[in-house]
């Protein structure tokens, strides 16, 4: 295990808050999509929300992956 650079240490310190914010956004989008009225909106809004959820899910996965990489250094 080698010593983390200042940049890596800083990133490691900030990641938990970033992950928390992303997970809150993810939960918010899932809750929106869980409402019956959600699917009564236009297809554009539905597709946009689904795309946003997919983007957030990918960001969460990448953030956890990066956190693991930094923890293993």
N, C-alpha and C positions, 0 to 999 in steps of 0.2 A: 504494500500500500504506500503510495507516494503522497507527499504533501500537496494539498490543493493550492492553486494559485489564488490570488486575491479575487480575481474575476469569478472563478469557480465557487469560492466560499460565499461570495455575495449572491451568486445565482442560487446556491443551495439554501441560503437563508430566505430568499424571496419565494422560492418554489411553493412552500406550503400555503402561503396566502394566495398565490396565483391559482393553485389547484382548488382551493376552497371557493374562490370566486367563480371558477369555471364550473365546479360541481353545483353551486347555487344556481347558476344560469341554466345548467342542464336540468335540474329539478324543476325550475320555473317553466321551461319549455315543455317538459313531460306533463306537468300539471295542466298547462294550457291545452295540450293535445288530448288530455284526458276528459276535458269538458265536452259534453254533447254538442254544445253550440259551436265548438271549434270547427266541426265538419260541415257546418251550415254556412261558413264563410266562402268567399270565392276561392277557386282552385289556385289562384296566384298566391294568396295569403297562406293557404295550407302548404303548398309546395315550398314557399319561402321559409316557413317555420320548420318544416322537415329538414330542409337543407341547412338551416342554422343549427338545428339539433345535431345533425351529422358532423358539422364542422366543430362544434363544441366537444362532442364525444371524441373526435380525433385529437383535438388539442389536449383533452384530459389524458388520453392514452400517451401522447408524446411527452407531456409534462411528467407523468409517472415514470416513463422510460428514462427521461433525462435525470430525474431525481435518483433513480437506481444507479445510473452510470456514475453520477457524482459521488454517491455513497460508497461505491465500490473502488473509487480511486484511492 
